[in-house]
């Protein structure tokens, strides 16, 4: 049986980390993809999304912690600004 071919995935996020669900959904997808051994995942942050990579964020009440999600992806994939 042939080994699965490596897949490269690039996710570009340009929305602010809090206020809508698009960055959260993109990061959820990235977190699930980095678990696959055959996937190489890169997340590129631009415009307002760059603030999601800042350390020491105070997460607004009722929101997910984008900084924690970014850190997890950076350990297993790549995050660039």
N, C-alpha and C positions, 0 to 999 in steps of 0.2 A: 504494500500500500504506500502511495506517495505521501510525503509530508505536506501539510498545508502550506501554501505559499504565503509569504509575509505580506500583510496589508499595511499601507501607510495611510493614516487619517490626519487631516488638518482641519481643526475647528477654529474659525475666526469669530471672536466675540467683540462687539463694539458697543454694547449697551452698558449702562451703569450697573454695578453689581446689585443694587437694591432698587426696588420700584416696579420691576416686572419680572416675569419668570424665565425670560429667554436665557440669561446667563446661567441661571440655576439648571435649566434643562440641558444646556450644552455641556455643563460640567458633569451632570449626572451621566450623560452619554459617554463622556470621556472617561469617567471613573469605571464604567462598566467595560469599555473597550480595553483599557490598560490591563485588565485582568486576563485578557486573552494572550497567550504566548506568541501567537502569529500576528499580533497587531502592534504597530509602532504609532504612537499617538502624540501629536503636537497640538498645543493650544496657543493661538496667537491672540494677544490682547491689544486692542487699539482704541483710541478715543477714550470715552468714559470708562471703558472696561478696565483700563490700566489701574484704576484705584482699587479694584478687587484684589490686586496682588500686594497691597500695602500691609505691612505687619502691624499688629496691635489694633485691629479694627474693633470698634464697638458695634456689634450687630444690633440693628433695630429690633425691638420686640416683635416677635412673631415671624422673623425671617431666619433663614438658614445662614450658616457662617461660610461665606464665600472664601475667606482666607484659608480656612481649614480644608476646604475642598481643593483649592489651588495647591496647597502644600502636599496633599496626598497625590495629586496628579504629577507634580514636579518630581516626587521621589521615584515614580514608576514610568513617567513619560517625559515630556518636555513642555515648558511654559516659556513663552517669549513675549516681550513687549516692544 
